């Protein structure tokens, strides 16, 4: 029986991937090397083993890769590298400030205990503990404090404090290409903070008033330009959700289909630059839709700065 995290090979195609979602009794989502998740029938998959290619079992390894390119995302990351069927190696990477100091705590019997202190220079990766997927349900939450240090700056960066609780479904959906390991891994950006709740604005809100934004009919003729930024989708009435990329891809695929049905010649999707993750997913999808897509290219560079794609439809 296949389960989340299994490595599989397609029966009828020369492709491999990781099961990152369970979509039904006989259907799963498989993420391939392009970071695109494909729905596949279980009967069309074969489970294969991970190769045990770990060369180092030390508790902590430090490596200083070459300076990352401008296309790599800014941030502080944790990545679980899978080197065997159930074995994972935890890595931390700093591509954010001149130096990062992280302290990791675990809570036992109501008391927080420090389990790790990590200092990362810019572009540095440190490999820490090993984890076992077979004991995933026993992974303790991580409570992390981060201090970001710039040698010269005009504004100090506030310390970050948050907790990570590991859930199977959410964890396996982080499987993607890891730029600092240069391979597929479970990648989580850990420097993003939730905006604090503005209680004053909340008190002033009239909850009796009706919502002005109505849900969008995804089968109707779409606009010529679709902004896929999450805030823009919510404001436009496309809905909201915890899986932001999932929402963006749903709007993209359905408006693309509607544009074709309504015989539009072209449509522009604004995806931003960022870490190019969404852009790559969109272009991977487009490259496979030869029945409806004539071609695609960067939309007006002056207007969008490389953060949008123009799609030409048949």
N, C-alpha and C positions, 0 to 999 in steps of 0.2 A: 504494500500500500504506500503510495507516494504521499509525502508530507512537506510542509513548509521547509525550505532550506535545502531540499534534495537537489543534487546536480543531475541533470537529465540530458539525454541526446534525443533528437527528433528521429523518428523511425524513417520518414520519407524524405528528409532533407539533411544536408551536412551542416547541422547547427547544434550547438549546445547552449545550455543556460541553467539558471537557478529558479526553482519554484518560489515565487515571491507573493503569491496570493492564491486562495482557494475560492473559485467562482461558482462552484456547484458540485453536485454529486460526482459528475464525470468530467468536470472542466476545471483547469487550473491556469494561472497566469505565470508565464515563464519569461524572465528577463534575460535577454541575450547581451552579447558584448557591446552592442550599440546603445545600451541602457534603455531599450524599448521593451515594454512588457507585451507579450503576445498571448492571447487566449488559445489554449490548446487542449484537445481531448486527451484524457489520461491514456487512452488506448494507443495514442500516437507517440508516446514517450517511453524511453527506457532509462532506468536509473543507472548512473555510473558513479564510480568512486572518485574521490579527490586523491590526487597524488600527494604523498607526504614528502614535500620538498623543503621542509624547514632545515636551515643550515645552522641555526643558532638557538639554543635552549636557555641562554642566560636570562636572568631576571630583568636586566635592563641593558639595552643596546642603544648607542647614540650614533646617528649618522647625519652628515651635513651634505645634502644634495646640492646640485648646482642651483643658482638663483632661478626661481620660478619665473615663467614667462608672464606677460601681461594678461594672457588669456585665462590664467588660473584664478580661481575665486579667492578673494580676500576673506580672512577669518581664522578662527581657531577650530581645529577639527580633531575628532577621535575616529579611528578606523579599526575595525576588527578584520584582520587578514585571515582568510581561511586557508590553512595549509594541510589539512587532513579531513577525513570524513566528519569529525565532530570537533576538531581542535581549532581554536582561534587565537591569534596573537593581537593584543591591543597596542595601538600606536596613537600618539598625540603629535600634532603638527601645528606650528605657528606660522601663519602667513598674514599677520595682522599688524603687529607692532615690533619695535626693536627688541623687546624682551617680554616674556610672559612668565608669571609665577602662578602656578596652580597648586592648590591644596585640596586633596580628596579625602572626604570623611565617609564613614559608614556608621549607621546608627544601630546600636545593640543595647537592648534592655533600657531604652530611653536615654542612652548616653551616646554622644557623637565622639567617635574615635578617629584620629588622623591615621590614614593608612598609606598615604603617598604625598610627597611634595615633589613637584616637577618644575624645572626652570628651562624654558625654551628660548633660544635666540631666534631672530627672524630667519625663516626658511629651514628651521631645524626640526627633525623628526626624532622622537624617542619612543622606543618600543618597551612596553611594560609587561604586565602579567599575561599569562595564558588563561583562556577560558574554554569550557567544555559545553558544546551545544546540547549534549545529552542531559546536562544538569541545568538547563536554561531557567527552569522554574525556581531554582535556588539562587540565582544571581541577585545579590543585594542591590538596592538602589544606591546610586552614587550622589553624594552631596558635594558640590564643587564650588570653590571660591577661586576667582580669577582676578589677578592684578595685572593690568596692561601698562607697560612702561615704555615711554618714548624719550629718547635722549634730548630732543628739542621739540617743543610743541607750543602752540598758542592756547590750547585748552586741555586740561587734564581729563583723562578717560576715567569714568566712574568704575569702581570695582564691580564685578559681576558675581552674583551668588544664585545658585539654582540647584535643582535636584533632577536626576534622570531615573525613571522607573522603566524597566525593560518589559515590553509586551511583545509576544511572538509575532503577531501580524505586522505591527508597526516596524519592528526591528528588521524583519526580512524584506520589507519594502524599501529599506535604505541601501539595498544592494545596487551598486553602480561603479563606474570607473573612478578610481581614486588617483588623483593626479600626482600626489607625492609618493605613492607606492608604485605607480605606473602599472596598475592591474585592478581587477574587480575586487571589491571589498564592501563591507557594511560601513557606510560613511555617515557620520553625524556631525553637523556644524554646532559647536557648543557655545559660541560667543553671542548668539542672538538673544535679545531680551524681549519679553512681552512688554508692551506699553502699559504703564500703570493705569488703573481705572480712575477716571476723572469723576469723583463723587459729586462735585458741584454741578457739573453738566448733567449728571444722572438725575440729581434732584430737580433740576429745571425742566427735564424732559416731560412732555405731555404724553403719557402712555395711552391716553384715550383717543389720540388722533390716529387716523388710518395711515398705513404705509402708502407713500405715493408711488413707489417703484413696484411695477407689476412684473411677474415672471415673464421672461422672453420665450416666445414660441420659436424653438430651434429649427422648426420645419419651414418657417416663413423665410422670405428672401432676406438674407443678412445684409448688413451695412457693407459698404465697399472697404472700410477699414475696421478691423476688429482689434481692440486693445486687450491683450491677454494678461496684463498686470492684474493681480488679485483684486486690488482696491477698485480698479476700473470695472471688472466683471461684476462685483457686488453692487457698485453704484448703478450699473446699467441694467440690473435686474436678472443677471444670469444665475443668481443663487450664491451660496457660500458653503464652506465645508472645511473639515480638518485637513483633508488631503488636497492641498492647494494645487499641486501639479496635476493630480487626477482631474480636478475641475477644469483647469486650463486646457488639458488635452481633450476633455469631453466637449468643451465649447469649440475648440479648434476643429475636431473631426466632424462634428455635426454641422457646423456652419460651412465647412468645406463641402460636405455632401449637399447641403441646401443650395450653395452657390452653383454647384454643377447642375442640380435639378432645375434651378431657375435660369439656367443658360447664361450665367455671368461669365464674362471673358477673363476677368482677373479679380483678385481679392488680396488685400494686404493684411498681414498679421503682425502686430507689434508685440514682440516677446522680450525686448530688452537685451542687453549684453550680458551682464552679471557673470556667472560662471559658464555660460553657454550651454548649460544642461538642457533647458527648455528648447533652445534653438536647435540643438542637435537632435532631440527627440522629434521635433516637428519635421526637420529635414530628412531624418531617417524614414519617417512615415511617408512623406511625400514621394520619396524615391521609389517606393513600392506601389504607388497608386497610379500606375501607367495607364489604366483604363480611363481615368478622368483628368489626370494632371498632364499638361503639355510640357511644363517646365517650371522652374522657380529660380529666383535670384535675390540678392540683397535689394530691398526697396531703397528709395532715394536716400543716399548716404548723407547728403547735406541735411535733409530733414530729420532722419531717424538715427544717424550716426552708427549704422551697422546693427541696429537693434530691431530691425523689422525685415520680413520676408515677403516679396511679391510672388504670388502664385498665379500661373497662367493655366486656365482650364480649357479642356477640349470642347 
